[in-house]
Amino acid sequence: MNRTALKATVAGAALLSMAGWVQAETVRVTVAEYSSKTGPYFEEAAKAFEEANPGSDIQIEVVPWDVLLQKLTTDISGGANADLSIIGTRWLIDFVDQGIAAPLDDYMTQDFRDRFFPVFLEPSVMQEKTYGLPIAASARAMYYNKALFEQAGIAEVPDTWDELAEAAKKIGALGDDIAGFGLQGKEIETDVYFYYAFWAYGGQLVEEDGTSGLDTDAGYKAAEMYKSLIDSGATQPGVTSYNREDVQNLFKQGKVGMMITAPFLSNQIKEEAPDLEYGVAAIPAGPDGDRGTYGVTDSIIMFENSENKEMAWKFLDQLFTTEWRAKFTSGEGFLPVNPEVAAQPAFADNADLKAFTGLLPDARFAPVIAGWEEIAATTSDAVQTIYLGNGEPKATLDAAAGEINGILGQ
């Protein structure tokens, strides 16, 4: 029986009662698309929930990440938003300030809270209330192609950005279709790719005085280093035409020596390029030993205007049981947010995941401040200008910092 027929059967049985007809409770869920597995996972979870809760109707809508915020903004302004939605946790402060996200504390028992590692639950706690649950958690590390390292005569994985630059140039010299370092230059996390070097040079996104840290030596050095890699042919040509997935695809094709990305690339390699010999290492350090990875949590929230909050919460409760978390985390290649999931052999014995979890002490999260998305977009625009050669690093970053200071109210 297909899912549509099954839903009709279950709903029909639930509607008929001694008291007459009872309307099914519908819960709409907007889901960010992480991979081709995302939709099927949530459809399976919805089907299981409906079977266990006759009269429920869970409607799943899968939306690409790059348009998710725009869609949510449009839906919210028109009063057409779902009951639940995955969001970037960095968006949450704006949703809370605008009264869009509903607090979840009244639904959460201590046993439920204990399902999570506190470090992943804490980013969704604001004003002493919990507004989201960590649906996905990740960090970033450097992947490297062992075969290209061998061909280029590189014996050690670069531990500093200077060593990376030298290795990238050697690998890039292997052929016109080979890039030593895959550099992302458009769409989501273009700013983050810049931060890896920025943090290594000692940079802070927001200084102690509340102003942008882009117009500092750390910003200038990071921009100059990336531009040098581009100009020397150590990156793929036309970096501003490549988003994260594009660079990952080049890596899976064996055309990139090194790149920085999330744990989920490991799963993709195993499925799409099983013969690729690769390793996972720490993001390079700066001259003083500073290094930083990007810590990320995505949250699932309940909207304040939901008319079926109790049923929506019951679905959330199911999603965060050990069984369903293990399915989602293993399928998508994320870091476990639950101790019971992390203890399972599939995760505890995974060498790639261990490399990422080892970097968590150096993790930097996006600042929880209003207007962060606008700040990130301003930074991305600035680094694109530099990568294209349409502006000098110092002048371009100084101008961007001025715009960001305006957003910060400085």
N, C-alpha and C positions, 0 to 999 in steps of 0.2 A: 504494500500500500504506500502510495507516495505521501509526502508530508501534508499536502493540501487536503487530500482525502482523509488522512488521519485527524487533522485538526477539525474538519467538519464533523467527523464521527464523535470525537471527544467533546466538542462543544455542544453537539446535539444532545448527548447523554447528560451533560451538566445542566443544560437549560431546563430540562424537564424535571420538575420536583412537585411534591405534594402541595406546595404553596402556589404553584403555577409556574410561569416562565420567569427565569432569572437571567438577566443580561450578563454576558461574559465580560470579565475585566481585562481590558487591553493595556499592555505595557509596551510602549515603543522605546526602542534602544538604538541610539546612533553609535555606530562602531567605526573606529579608525582602522583603515586597512593597512596591516603590517606586511602581509604577504598573501599568497593565494590560499593559504590555510585559514586565514582569519574568518572569512565568511562561513565556511563549512563548520568551523569550531562553534561559533555562536549559534548557528542554526541547530546543531546537534544539542547544545545546551538548552536552547529554547524548547526543542521537542521533548527532551527529558523532563523539563520543568512542567510543561503542559500535561504530560502523562501523569506526573505526580500531583498536579493541582488542577483537577477538572474544573472547567469554567474559565481558566486563564487563557490568554491569547498574547503570546510574546512576539512582537513584530521587530525584526532585525533589519536595519538599514546600514549598509557598509559604504563608507565614504573615504576616498583617497586623502591621505594626510595633507597634501598641499592645498586642498580646498576646504578642509574641515573647519577651520576657524571662520572662514568667510560664510560657509553654509550655516554654522551655528549662529553667527551674528544675524544673518538674514532671517532664520527661523525664529530666533528670540524676539527680534523687533516686530515680527508679524504674529507673535503669539502662537506659532506653529511648531515649537520645539518638541522634542521627544520627552519621555519621562526620565530617561537615563541617557548619559552620553559619556564616551571617552573624551578626555581633553588632555592637552599638555598641561602638566601641573603648574607650569609657569604662567598660565592664563588664569589660574584660579583666583588670584587676588582681585583681579578686575571683576570676575563673576561674583565674588563675595561682596565687594564694595557696592555692586549694583543690585544686590539682593536676588541674584539669579539662582545661586546654588543653595540647596537646603542643607542645614546641619544634620548630621547622622547620629549624633551621640545618643539620642533617646532610643535608638534601635540597637545600639552596640552594647553587648554584655562584655564583662572582663574576659571571659573565655574567647569571645570573638576577637577582641583586641590582641589577645595573646597569640593569635594565628600569625601575626606579622613580626618581622624584624622592625624594631622601632625606627631605625634609620630611614626606612622606606615609607613608614606611615607618617612620620613627623612633618614632611613638606606640605601635607594637606591640612595641618592643624593651624588655624588662624583665629586670633581673638579667643583662644582657649576653647575653640570648637572644631570638630572634625568635619570637613566639607567634602572629602573625597577618599577613595580607597585606591591603593597602588595596583593598578591593573597590569602595568609593565614597568620593569626596572632594568636599567642598563648602565654600563660605563663604556669607555672607549679605550682601545689599545691599538698597537701597530701590528698589522699583518705584513709578513714578508714572504717572498717567493724564494724558496731554497734553491731551486734550479738556476734562477737568474743570478743569485748570489754566487753560486759555484762558477758559472760561466764568466762572471766579472772578476773572479778571484778575490771575493770578499769572504774572509774567514769568520769575522765576528759581527754580530748584529749591532748596528750603531746604537750607542747609548746617549749620545749628545746630538744636538742639531748640526754642529760642525761635522761630526762623523757621518750623519745622515746625508748632508749635502755632498760630501766627498763620494760616498757610496752611490748616491743617486746619479751623479755624473758618470761614474764608471758603468753603471747598468744602462743608462740612457745611450751610451756609446755602442751598445751591442747591436743596435739596429734602429731604423727610422720608425718602426712600429712598436718600439719598446720605450716605456717611460720608467725612469728610475724611481720617481715619486709621484703617485697619483694625487693630484690636488683638486679638490672640489671647488667650483667657482660659481654655482648658482643654486637657487632655491633653498629649502629648509636646511639649516645648520651651516650655511656658508660662513656666517660669522663665527661659529664654533670652531671650524677648521682653522681659522685665524688665531683663535684663542690658545690653541695648543702651544704654539711658539710664543705667543704673548705671555702666557703664564710662566713658561720656562725662563723667559728673560726677566721675571719678577713682577709682571704687570698685575694690576688689580682693576677689575671692570669698573668698580665704583670706589673712588679714593675715600680716605677717612673724612675728608671735608665735604663729602657728598657730591663731588664732581666726577666727570668721566676720566678714566685712566688711559684713554686712547692717545692723548697728546703728551705722552711720556717717552722716555728712552726705550722702554720695553715695547711700546707700540711701534716706534720708528724702526727698531732693530728687527722685530718680527716681520714687518712689512718689507723691509729691505732684503731680508733673507729669502722670503717667498718670491719676491720679484727676481732675485738673483737666480733662484732655481728655474724660474720660467725662462729668463733670458739666456741661460746656459743650455737650454734644451733638456734639462733633467726631469721636466714634467711632460705630461701629454700636451700637444699643442692645443691652443684655444681653450684654456681651462675654464673660462666663463661660460662655456657651452656644456659643461658637465655637472650634473647634480650627483648626489651621493650614490644613487643606484647606477648611474653611468660609470662612475669610477670603479664601483664594485664589480660591474660586468667586465671591465677591462682586466681587473685582477683575476677574475675567474677564467678569463681567456688566456692567462699567462703572459699578459702584456704590460704588467706593472710590477715593479720590484718591491715597493713598499706603499702602504696606504694606512690611514687611520679610520677605523669605523667600529661598529658595535658587535656584540657576540653573535647576532643572528647571521652574520656572514659565514660563520663556521658551518651552520646547518645548510646554507645554500651551496657551499663548496662540496659538502658531502653528497648532496643530491644532484648537483648540476656539473660538477667538475671533480669527481672522486679521485682522479689520477693526479691532481695538482698537489705538489709537495709544498707545504707552507708551514709557517710558524707564527706564534703570537708573542709579542714582546711589549715591554713598557713603552709609552710615548717618550721620545728623547728628552733629556734634561738640558737646561741652559748652562752657561759657564759657571754659575754658582751652585749648581746641583738642583735648582728648582725644576719641578715638573708638575704637570697637572693633567688629570683626565677629566672628562666631562661626565658628571653623574646625572642621570636622567630618570625621572619617574613620570609616567603618564597615569592619570587618575580617572576613575569612573565616578561621576557625580550624579546626584538626583536633583532635578530642577524643582525650585520652590513652587512653581505653578502646576506640578504634577497632581492629577486628580486621583491617582491610584498609588499613593506612596507605600501603603502596607504591602501590596503585591509586588511593587518594584523592589522593595527591600528584601522580600523573600527570594527574588531572583538573584539579587546581589549576594545574599547569604549562600545560595547554591554555588555561584561562580567562585566564591572564596573558600570552598571546601578543598581539602587536600587533593581529592580525586580530580576535580575540574581545574585546579591551579596547575597540577602536574601536567595535564594534557595541554593546556595553553602554553605554559612555559617551555616545555620540551618542543612543542610544535613550532613555536616562533623563535626559539633560541634566545630567550631572555634570561636574566639572572633571577633565581628564586627570591620571592619576597616573603616566603613562609618557611620557618625552620623545619617543619615536617617534610616539605618538598625538598629543601636543600639537603636533607639527610638521606634521600633516596639515592641508590647507587648510580642511576642515570645522571645525576647532577654531582654527587660527591666524588665520583670517579672520572669526571670529565676534565681532562687536562686544560682544554681551552677556557672553560669557565673558571677554573682555578686561577688562570692568568689574569682574568678580568677582576675577579673578587680580590685578588692580591693588590690591585690598584685602587680599591675603594678608599683606603686611608688618604690618598692624594686627590680624591674626587672633589671637583668644584661644581656646584649647582648654579643654575641661573638665579640671579638675585630675585628675591620675592619683593618686587616693587611695582608700583603702578606704571604702566606705559612700557613694560619691558619689550613687548613685541615691536613697538615702534623703534625702540633703541636698537634692537637686534637688526631690524631692517635698515636703519641708518648705517650701522657698522658694515653690513653686507654690501650696501651700495658703495661705501668708501673703498673697501678692499677690491671690489670689482673694478673700480676706477683705476686703482693702482695696478692691478694685474693686467689691465688692458693698455697700460702706459699712457693713460689720459690725465694723469696727475702724479706729482711727486709725493712720496710717502708722507713727509712731514706736513706739507701744506694740506694734503687731503685729509689726514687724520686730525689736524688742528681744526679744520672746518667741521668735520663730523663731530668732534668733541664739543664744539660750540653748539651744534644742534641738540646733542644729547643733554647738555647742561640745561638747555631750555626745557626739555622734556622732564628733567629731574627737578626743575624749579629753582635752578641755581643762577 
